[in-house]
């Protein structure tokens, strides 16, 4: 039995590029960077960045192109393959590429540009509504003065991870 699987958690170096094959299949190309910190011989911290070329297919490619942007954090699982090519100077080169099988969007949720302005207006209306109306419980009564302690008082930090 053989096995080829890579897991990457990194940041997009540029906006994803979406295109379609002649058969109509969506293909999205992305560059993802991972960075690790190491100490050199003098004890100073160095950052080492590795860039991965990632390709997603089908509906996953369309979703990646719609919701991901430069700087967003992403989790990718896929198969690693070695591609050989000739650069502009005629030198034979090789690169490692990932064919994505699973993509998870990490960090704060981003929205498509055309929806962002519309949602900002809705958010403002909802905030105004919250200020003018008191909150009600499930049974329709106003909440009592007993409240759960604030996150800061308990020492809980909201890191944006949903679990």
Backbone bond lengths (Angstrom), bond angles and torsions (degrees), N, CA, C in turn:
res aa  C-N    CA-C-N  psi(-1)  N-CA   C-N-CA  omega(-1)  CA-C   N-CA-C  phi
1 X - - - 1.451 - - 1.525 109.17 -
2 X 1.307 116.67 144.31 1.463 121.27 175.95 1.531 108.55 -127.76
3 X 1.315 114.93 160.03 1.461 119.89 -172.73 1.516 109.05 -148.06
4 X 1.321 117.31 132.04 1.463 121.96 179.52 1.520 107.54 -135.65
5 X 1.336 116.75 103.62 1.459 120.75 -179.70 1.526 109.05 -146.99
6 X 1.333 114.81 136.58 1.456 120.67 177.95 1.521 108.45 -128.86
7 X 1.318 116.06 143.00 1.463 122.75 175.85 1.523 107.89 -120.75
8 X 1.323 115.64 128.59 1.464 121.44 -179.18 1.523 108.90 -127.50
9 X 1.321 116.93 133.31 1.460 122.15 167.62 1.515 105.28 -122.89
10 X 1.330 115.89 112.36 1.457 119.57 -175.59 1.509 111.57 -156.51
11 X 1.315 115.06 -166.93 1.465 122.29 -175.89 1.524 110.05 -119.00
12 X 1.329 115.61 142.26 1.456 120.17 178.52 1.525 110.19 -71.41
13 X 1.328 115.84 132.46 1.459 121.59 -179.60 1.518 112.84 -86.30
14 X 1.319 116.81 -18.10 1.464 121.88 177.52 1.527 107.39 -156.95
15 X 1.318 116.36 169.28 1.457 120.22 178.08 1.525 109.88 -64.49
16 X 1.332 117.89 143.73 1.462 120.56 177.68 1.525 111.22 -62.78
17 X 1.332 115.91 148.99 1.463 121.83 179.38 1.523 108.29 -111.37
18 X 1.339 116.63 117.30 1.455 121.85 -178.91 1.521 109.96 -103.43
19 X 1.331 116.49 135.45 1.451 122.02 174.43 1.521 107.13 -145.70
20 X 1.302 116.96 173.10 1.454 121.87 -179.08 1.524 109.88 -127.15
21 X 1.333 116.67 142.68 1.455 121.66 175.70 1.526 108.41 -74.17
22 X 1.320 118.82 165.33 1.476 120.41 177.15 1.538 112.57 -58.45
23 X 1.338 117.12 -25.03 1.464 120.97 178.07 1.531 112.38 -82.50
24 X 1.345 117.17 -5.19 1.459 121.49 177.35 1.519 115.04 95.52
25 X 1.323 118.74 7.61 1.461 122.08 178.76 1.525 110.14 -80.93
26 X 1.328 116.36 132.08 1.466 121.24 179.30 1.527 110.33 -75.27
27 X 1.343 116.30 139.08 1.457 123.65 176.81 1.523 107.40 -132.64
28 X 1.320 116.44 127.26 1.465 120.75 179.56 1.522 109.19 -121.45
29 X 1.327 116.68 125.58 1.460 122.47 177.65 1.524 109.44 -105.99
30 X 1.336 114.89 135.45 1.465 121.35 -178.90 1.523 109.77 -137.70
31 X 1.320 116.10 154.37 1.457 122.62 170.80 1.514 107.63 -113.47
32 X 1.326 116.15 124.63 1.459 120.91 -177.68 1.521 108.80 -122.34
33 X 1.330 115.94 133.65 1.457 121.72 -179.21 1.516 110.35 -110.11
34 X 1.334 115.60 136.42 1.461 120.92 170.44 1.526 106.39 -116.46
35 X 1.315 116.43 143.28 1.464 121.14 -178.06 1.519 109.24 -130.31
36 X 1.318 115.79 133.44 1.460 119.94 174.48 1.519 108.42 -127.43
37 X 1.315 115.18 150.27 1.463 120.60 179.92 1.520 108.49 -103.55
38 X 1.336 115.14 134.80 1.459 122.21 178.81 1.522 109.02 -133.03
39 X 1.307 115.29 156.50 1.462 120.05 174.19 1.526 108.07 -96.98
40 X 1.332 115.30 134.30 1.456 118.91 177.80 1.532 109.78 -86.25
41 X 1.320 117.07 -174.31 1.464 122.11 -176.60 1.532 112.10 -62.34
42 X 1.337 117.55 -27.94 1.470 120.96 179.66 1.520 112.13 -86.55
43 X 1.327 117.37 -1.48 1.460 120.73 179.49 1.516 114.03 88.29
44 X 1.330 116.75 5.20 1.459 120.38 179.10 1.529 109.90 -87.05
45 X 1.323 115.90 147.12 1.459 120.79 -179.06 1.524 110.40 -81.75
46 X 1.332 114.72 130.72 1.460 121.40 176.87 1.517 108.35 -119.17
47 X 1.316 116.43 147.32 1.452 121.17 174.12 1.521 108.92 -103.61
48 X 1.332 115.94 132.09 1.453 122.13 176.65 1.517 108.14 -116.79
49 X 1.327 116.03 120.49 1.457 121.68 -178.68 1.524 109.33 -109.75
50 X 1.339 115.01 133.95 1.461 121.61 176.19 1.518 107.40 -118.60
51 X 1.322 115.99 130.98 1.463 121.92 179.40 1.518 110.18 -101.37
52 X 1.326 115.86 136.65 1.461 122.58 177.60 1.518 109.03 -120.35
53 X 1.326 116.01 137.43 1.466 121.24 170.81 1.524 105.71 -92.33
54 X 1.323 116.60 124.15 1.457 121.45 -176.57 1.525 109.18 -120.67
55 X 1.334 116.17 136.76 1.456 122.22 177.46 1.518 108.88 -122.22
56 X 1.337 116.22 128.15 1.464 122.60 175.39 1.523 108.04 -114.51
57 X 1.328 116.13 152.96 1.461 121.71 -175.51 1.518 111.73 -126.07
58 X 1.331 116.15 155.55 1.467 122.54 172.47 1.520 113.68 66.92
59 X 1.329 115.66 -143.51 1.467 121.72 -177.41 1.523 111.10 -61.61
60 X 1.339 116.03 -35.63 1.460 120.57 178.43 1.531 110.63 -60.55
61 X 1.318 117.30 -37.67 1.465 122.16 177.78 1.518 110.55 -65.28
62 X 1.332 117.22 -42.94 1.468 121.08 179.58 1.519 111.39 -64.58
63 X 1.335 117.50 -41.61 1.467 120.77 179.01 1.525 111.27 -66.36
64 X 1.329 116.48 -40.94 1.470 120.18 178.44 1.517 110.64 -61.30
65 X 1.324 116.99 -44.73 1.463 120.65 -179.57 1.523 111.43 -66.25
66 X 1.332 116.98 -32.08 1.464 120.62 -178.19 1.526 112.95 -77.13
67 X 1.330 117.42 -40.09 1.464 120.29 -171.28 1.517 115.57 -106.99
68 X 1.320 118.64 -15.59 1.457 119.50 -179.37 1.524 110.31 -97.75
69 X 1.318 115.10 152.92 1.457 121.68 178.16 1.524 108.40 -151.06
70 X 1.309 115.74 166.48 1.460 121.92 178.96 1.529 109.76 -50.86
71 X 1.335 115.79 132.04 1.451 121.16 177.55 1.519 114.91 92.74
72 X 1.335 118.36 -14.21 1.471 121.23 179.54 1.517 110.38 -72.82
73 X 1.337 115.87 145.07 1.455 120.99 176.96 1.527 109.03 -87.60
74 X 1.335 115.45 142.41 1.462 120.16 -175.78 1.530 110.08 -146.23
75 X 1.333 115.09 148.28 1.467 123.59 174.89 1.524 106.57 -108.59
76 X 1.321 116.78 128.62 1.468 121.09 -178.44 1.526 109.55 -131.49
77 X 1.326 115.50 133.38 1.463 122.11 168.99 1.514 107.12 -116.35
78 X 1.322 116.42 144.86 1.446 118.22 178.65 1.510 112.47 -178.91
79 X 1.321 114.83 -169.42 1.456 122.28 178.71 1.527 108.93 -103.57
80 X 1.303 115.62 135.83 1.459 122.11 179.51 1.527 108.97 -91.80
81 X 1.334 115.52 135.22 1.461 119.68 176.88 1.529 109.43 -139.33
82 X 1.319 115.33 154.68 1.460 121.79 -179.84 1.518 108.33 -103.92
83 X 1.307 115.87 124.86 1.469 122.06 179.08 1.519 109.20 -112.79
84 X 1.326 116.21 133.00 1.460 120.93 176.26 1.521 109.56 -105.67
85 X 1.332 115.52 142.37 1.458 120.92 -179.99 1.522 109.44 -153.24
86 X 1.327 115.27 167.66 1.457 122.23 176.65 1.524 108.07 -108.92
87 X 1.340 116.87 125.20 1.466 119.96 -178.09 1.528 110.80 -77.98
88 X 1.315 116.71 -177.01 1.478 122.21 -175.63 1.518 113.40 -63.98
89 X 1.337 116.22 -27.57 1.469 120.06 179.00 1.517 112.11 -86.58
90 X 1.339 117.50 0.52 1.456 121.29 179.54 1.515 114.24 87.43
91 X 1.331 117.61 10.42 1.455 121.94 -179.39 1.535 109.32 -87.13
92 X 1.344 115.86 133.24 1.466 120.74 178.01 1.532 109.14 -73.70
93 X 1.318 117.33 127.35 1.460 122.73 -178.92 1.518 110.61 -131.66
94 X 1.335 115.06 166.39 1.467 120.70 176.80 1.528 108.12 -135.33
95 X 1.321 115.52 147.33 1.466 119.59 175.89 1.518 109.03 -137.51
96 X 1.319 115.69 154.21 1.453 121.66 176.87 1.516 108.24 -96.37
97 X 1.315 116.12 127.69 1.456 120.93 -179.16 1.519 109.44 -125.34
98 X 1.328 115.08 151.37 1.457 121.66 -178.93 1.518 108.91 -114.44
99 X 1.329 116.02 127.73 1.454 122.48 173.45 1.526 105.45 -96.02
100 X 1.335 118.14 104.73 1.461 123.03 -170.98 1.525 112.03 -69.98
101 X 1.336 115.33 134.01 1.460 120.83 173.36 1.527 110.58 -109.05
102 X 1.342 117.16 -23.44 1.467 121.72 178.72 1.519 108.95 -146.88
103 X 1.332 116.04 132.79 1.460 121.58 177.29 1.518 107.97 -129.54
104 X 1.333 116.35 130.29 1.462 122.06 176.03 1.527 107.26 -121.75
105 X 1.322 116.50 130.97 1.455 121.40 178.46 1.519 107.89 -83.13
106 X 1.326 117.19 126.32 1.461 121.96 -179.13 1.520 109.77 -110.65
107 X 1.314 116.20 171.64 1.457 120.84 179.22 1.512 110.86 75.99
108 X 1.316 116.01 -163.02 1.458 120.80 -178.97 1.513 110.67 -71.83
109 X 1.321 115.24 147.09 1.456 120.74 -178.84 1.521 110.48 -70.95
110 X 1.312 115.98 131.54 1.465 121.69 175.19 1.515 108.06 -104.02
111 X 1.306 116.16 152.31 1.457 121.19 -179.63 1.524 109.34 -119.90
112 X 1.329 116.76 153.00 1.460 118.07 173.81 1.526 110.74 -57.85
113 X 1.302 117.25 147.93 1.467 121.91 -173.57 1.518 113.37 -56.33
114 X 1.343 118.72 -40.77 1.467 119.85 -176.37 1.528 112.18 -70.02
115 X 1.345 117.47 -25.56 1.465 119.59 -179.98 1.525 111.51 -85.96
116 X 1.314 117.68 -23.09 1.459 121.36 -174.83 1.526 111.80 -61.49
117 X 1.343 117.73 -45.83 1.462 120.46 -179.26 1.526 111.08 -64.24
118 X 1.333 116.43 -41.83 1.455 121.41 179.88 1.532 110.44 -62.89
119 X 1.331 116.84 -42.84 1.460 120.62 -179.19 1.516 111.93 -70.58
120 X 1.321 119.30 -30.95 1.459 121.18 175.79 1.523 110.30 -60.52
121 X 1.334 117.44 -41.27 1.463 120.64 178.57 1.516 110.65 -66.10
122 X 1.328 117.94 -41.48 1.464 121.64 179.17 1.518 110.01 -65.07
123 X 1.342 118.12 -41.55 1.451 121.89 178.71 1.529 111.50 -60.33
124 X 1.346 117.19 -42.16 1.457 120.62 178.74 1.527 110.66 -62.81
125 X 1.336 117.16 -41.98 1.459 120.81 178.75 1.516 110.89 -63.48
126 X 1.331 117.09 -40.66 1.461 120.89 179.91 1.522 110.73 -66.96
127 X 1.329 117.90 -39.93 1.467 121.00 178.00 1.531 110.04 -62.10
128 X 1.338 116.67 -44.21 1.463 120.05 178.24 1.524 110.79 -61.77
129 X 1.320 117.17 -38.14 1.458 122.22 179.51 1.518 110.37 -66.33
130 X 1.342 117.94 -40.74 1.465 121.86 179.74 1.519 111.09 -63.08
131 X 1.314 116.56 -38.82 1.458 120.55 -178.46 1.526 110.57 -69.25
132 X 1.322 118.42 -38.74 1.453 121.15 -173.95 1.520 113.60 -83.82
133 X 1.351 119.82 -22.65 1.456 121.62 -177.88 1.518 109.95 -114.98
134 X 1.361 118.00 134.64 1.459 119.27 175.05 1.531 109.87 -72.97
135 X 1.313 116.16 149.86 1.458 120.66 179.50 1.524 110.25 -72.51
136 X 1.328 116.92 149.80 1.461 121.51 178.13 1.512 108.98 -122.90
137 X 1.345 116.24 151.58 1.453 120.12 178.21 1.519 109.60 -85.98
138 X 1.329 117.20 -175.47 1.459 121.68 -178.39 1.524 112.59 -61.35
139 X 1.325 116.65 -36.14 1.467 118.90 -177.22 1.532 112.51 -85.37
140 X 1.326 117.08 7.63 1.457 120.58 175.45 1.515 113.88 88.56
141 X 1.321 118.63 -4.73 1.469 122.35 179.95 1.519 109.61 -89.55
142 X 1.308 114.92 157.95 1.456 120.01 175.98 1.520 109.38 -68.69
143 X 1.313 117.06 148.36 1.463 119.16 179.25 1.525 110.69 -69.12
144 X 1.335 115.09 151.69 1.462 119.80 178.20 1.513 109.01 -77.78
145 X 1.305 116.71 176.26 1.459 120.43 -176.81 1.520 112.37 -77.12
146 X 1.334 118.36 -9.21 1.462 120.38 177.51 1.518 108.59 -73.27
147 X 1.308 116.59 124.52 1.459 122.09 -179.52 1.520 109.62 -128.08
148 X 1.302 114.88 154.93 1.460 119.89 172.06 1.521 107.53 -72.60
149 X 1.329 117.29 143.86 1.466 119.18 179.71 1.529 110.72 -61.71
150 X 1.313 115.13 150.08 1.465 120.90 179.90 1.519 109.67 -62.74
151 X 1.340 116.77 151.82 1.459 121.26 -179.84 1.528 111.30 -56.54
152 X 1.332 116.36 -38.95 1.457 120.19 -177.55 1.528 110.98 -67.02
153 X 1.332 117.26 -35.87 1.452 120.84 -178.66 1.530 111.33 -67.95
154 X 1.313 117.46 -32.35 1.450 121.83 -178.54 1.527 110.45 -86.35
155 X 1.318 117.99 -19.60 1.457 122.48 -179.56 1.522 113.20 92.33
156 X 1.310 116.67 22.14 1.466 120.86 177.92 1.520 108.63 -92.45
157 X 1.334 115.47 132.07 1.452 120.26 178.14 1.512 108.86 -107.96
158 X 1.330 117.10 136.44 1.452 121.58 176.70 1.515 108.40 -88.19
159 X 1.355 115.78 105.10 1.457 119.95 -177.54 1.522 113.09 -97.44
160 X 1.338 117.45 4.40 1.457 120.71 176.93 1.523 113.90 82.85
161 X 1.342 118.71 -3.76 1.467 121.76 178.21 1.522 107.28 -83.84
162 X 1.331 119.14 128.73 1.457 121.41 -172.68 1.520 115.22 -76.42
163 X 1.312 118.93 5.45 1.468 120.03 178.81 1.493 111.09 -135.31
